[in-house]
Amino acid sequence: MKKIDDLIASVTSIHDRYKAGRMERETVREWVLGLGGYPAPYAAPLGEAAAWFKPLRDMEPEALKLVDLEKLTAIIRPDGA
């Protein structure tokens, strides 16, 4: 079983680095798509993030980044807290 603490720490690190501009979207995309399965309540937001990142999106870069960050935040806080 994968450790939830490790998942949260990893997502938090990726989120913060991407938000600060220290990581490219393509790297984040590949990382998200490489995540395996996790139990509820993390499974649903992980699935949504993977579905979001899977196709390449044609959006304004800032709007795209905002949605990307929301998807990452949803993994960290699956209950919306």
PyMOL commands that set and color helices and strands:
alter all, ss='L'
color gray80, all
select helices_A, chain A and resi 4-19+25-34+43-53+61-76
alter helices_A, ss='H'
color red, helices_A
deselect
rebuild
show_as cartoon
